[in-house]
Amino acid sequence: MTCGYSRVTDAVMIPSRKAGDILAGMWEIVAGWGACPRTLVWDREAAIGGTGKLTTEAAAFAGTIGVRIRLAPPRDPEFKGLVERRNGFFETSFLPGRVFTSPFDFNVQISDWLVQRANTRVLRAIGLTTPTARWAADRAAMVALPPVAPAIGLTHRVRLGRDYYVRIDGNDYSVDPRCIGRFIDVLATPARMVASCAGQVVADHDRDWGHARTITDPEHQATARLLRQDLAARRRQASTRSHADGHVVAIRALPDYDALFGVDFDPRPDVEAVQKSAAEGK
């Protein structure tokens, strides 16, 4: 995000271009500022307003904060040229020569660089002064943040299957298997993936920014093992019945009785023998 008056810039890396992740990144920035510009200029990306009309998520986000989102005209990148030029500035002045150990390390490094370098440089466009020098006046004209945070992140409601995993953004996360068959609510922010059932947290994982990965909580694995053992014991108990005089009789498979009485049953009879018997009138 780049402020139009002061030219103060802030940025975070996000795991995807889905609406929930984009809005989570925006909220992280404005929450750090403690205020939000009265108008947010956005291009027509699908998650925000690809059809020329705000998506439900974007409209709810703006409505909660109490600001306006202005969509750029189609095929007009210069409409938000401030942001586009900052992207080029990042590529030439921030990225070269740096090493990142994780997305969160990237966010820490770019945050420090923005404070120490980008927002303290003198810009001719704002009268040979720095963005930091104009920041106080710019922030004073912004809208105060609401007491309740807007809805952000990827949300999902699903009935938990027998494999006790839910899929978010291409990755599978384990959930407490005791919730199998029940509806669970999933919320994935850039940092966490949390699932709840009837108001109780039943899964809490670090968000994995990779793809096609399986994230398992060892406690969920142990619980699933106990449930399988209990189910096996119930099935063994159900496979027996009580005799009239009280003793327990096991229910055996039919092939066991065939073996006991010496019956050799071949489900595929000799075709030639059958035809010969029919010819002899037997």
N, C-alpha and C positions, 0 to 999 in steps of 0.2 A: 504494500500500500504506500502511495506517495501523496502527501497533502498538497493541494493546489496552491495555497498561499505561502506556507513556510518551506515547502519542498522537503520536509522531513520524511524519510523513508524507513519503513520497517518491513521485515520479510521473515517467513518461516517456510521450511520444507514440509510438504504434506504427502501422505502415502498414495493418494489417488486424486483424480479429477471428478469424483462423484460429489454431489451437492453437499452431503453431510461432512465430508472431509474439507471441502473448500470453505464452508461456513465455519467449521471448527478452527481453521487457520485464521480466518478473518476475526473471529471472536477473540482468539489468543492475542492478536495484535491490538485491537481496540481495548481489550481488558487491561493490557499493559499500559496503554495511554491513559486509561481512566475516563475516557470520553470518546465520542464517535463523531466524525464529520456529518453535517446535516444531509449531504447528498453523496451517495456512492455511485461512481461511474463504472459500469461493467460492460464488457463486450458480450456478444451473443453466443456464449458457449452453451452447450446443451443443458448443463446442470443448473444454469441460472436463468437463461431466457433465450433459448435457441430459436423459438418461434416468434420472437418479438414481444412475448408476454412473459412476465415473471413466473417461474415455477412455484409450486406450492411451498416448497422449502424456503426459497429465497424471499417470497412475500411474507412468510411467517417470521423469518429472521428480521427483516426490515421493520415489520410491524411491532415486534416485541421491543426493539431498540428505540423505535420512534423516529426513523430516518427514511429517506427516499432513495430508491435505486433507479438510476437513469441508465437505460440500455443504449449502447452506441448504435449508430446506424449500421446497416449491413455492409460488410466489406469496407470498413473505414477504420483501419488501425490507428490512424493519426488522431482520432477522436480521443483516445486515451494515450496519447504520445508520451506523457510523462512517465507512465509505467513502462512502456516499451523501451524508452531510452534507458531507464534504470536497469532493465534486464540486460541490455547490451553492456552497461557499465559493470554489472556483476561479472559478466563473462570475461571482460578484459582486465578488470582491476581486482577482483576478489578470488576467482577460481584458480588462476594460474599458480602453480607451485605449491598448492595446499594438498594435504592428505586428511581424509576423514575416516574415522573408525566406525561411525554409525550416523544415521540421520539426525540423531539428537546432538551428536558432536558437531555436525554441520550447522545446526541451529544455534549452538553456543558460539561457534566461531563467527558466523555471519552477524549475530547480534552484537558481539564485541566490535567487529569491524565497522558496522554501521554507526555505532556510538562514537568510536575513536577516529574514524576516517571519513565515511560518506557524509554524515550529517554535520561535520565541522569544516568542510571545505568551502571556500568562498565561491559564490555563484554570481555571474554577471546578470543572469535572468531576474534575480531578485534584488538588484541594486548593489552588487559587490558586497554582500553580507553572507552570513552562514545560515543554513536552515535552523540551527540551534538558537540563533539570536532571534528568530521570528517565531519560535515555537510557543512561547508563553501567550502571545496575542492570538495565535492560531487556535490553540487549545481552549482559550477562553470563549471562543465563538462556537465551540462544538456543543453537542447534546450530551448531557449527563447520562451515564449508563443506568439502566433500570435495576431495581432490587432483585429481579428474577432473571436468570440467564436465559437466552433464547435456546430453542431446541437445536442441537448440533450433533454431529456424528452420524454414523450409519446405524439405523434402527431396524429391527427385524422381530417379528412375532411368529413362532412356529411351534408345532407340537413335537416334542422330543422323540426321536425314533429309537429303535432298539439298540443302535450302535452308540447312543448317547453323545453324538457329536453334532455341532451346528456349523454351517459354512458361512463365513463372512469374507467378502472380497477375495474369493478364491482359496481361502485357507479354512481348515477344519479345526475347531476348538472343542475340547472335551467339556462336558457338563455333568454334574452329579447324576449318576445313573438312577438314583432313587426318584428322579423326576420323569422317567420314561413314561410316555403316554400323556403327559400333561403339557399345557401351553407354557412357554417361557418367553420372556422379553429380553432381547439382546440389544446392547448399546456398545458400539465400537467407536472410540475416539482415536486420534492419532497415536496415543500412548497406551490405552488399555482396551480390553474387551471384557465386558461384564455382562453376565446373564442373571436374570432373577426369575423366580417362580413364586407367585402369590406374595410378592413383596420381600421375599428372602433371596439373598445372593447365593446362587448355586454354581457360579463359575467366575473366576477373576484371573485373566491372563494378560501378559504383556502383548500388545498388538504386534503381530508379525507383518513386516512390510514386504515380505517375499510373496511367492505365488505357489499354489499347489503343495502346501506344507500342512503337516498334522501336528498340532500342539496338544499335548496330553498332560494333565495334572496327575502326579503319582497317587494322590489320594482318591481321585476318581477311578483310577485303575484298580486300586485295592478294594474299593467299595464294589466295583463290578465283579471282582473275583468272589467276594463273599456272597453277593446276590446269586451268582451262578451256582455256588456250592449249596446254598439254601434251596434253590430251585431243583437241583439234582436230588437232594434229600427228600423233597416233597414228592417228586416223581417216583422215587423208590418206594415211598410209603404208600402212594396211590396204586402201585402195581401189586399190592397184596390185599387180601380180603379176609375177613373173619369167618370161620366155619361155624356151623350151628352150635357145636359144643364149646366154642370159644377159642379153639386153637387157630392159628394163622396158616392159611394155605396160599402158596405162591402161585401166581398165574404164569403158566409156562407157554412157550411158543408151540404151535402145532407140529413143526418138524421134530421137536423133542419126543412127542408121542409116537410119531412114525418110526423113529429110531428105536424106541423102547419095545414096540411090537414087531420089529423086523420088517416093516413095510418099506419097500424100495419104490418110491413114486417117481416116475419120470414124466415130467410135464410135457415132454415132446415124444409121443409114441413113434414106434417104427412104422413108417408109412407103408413099406412093402409088406410087413406082417399083417397090417390091417387090410390091405387089398387082397392078400392071399386068403384070409379068413372069410372075407366077403364072397370071394369066388367059390369057396367050398361050402357056402351056405351056413357058416357058423355065426 
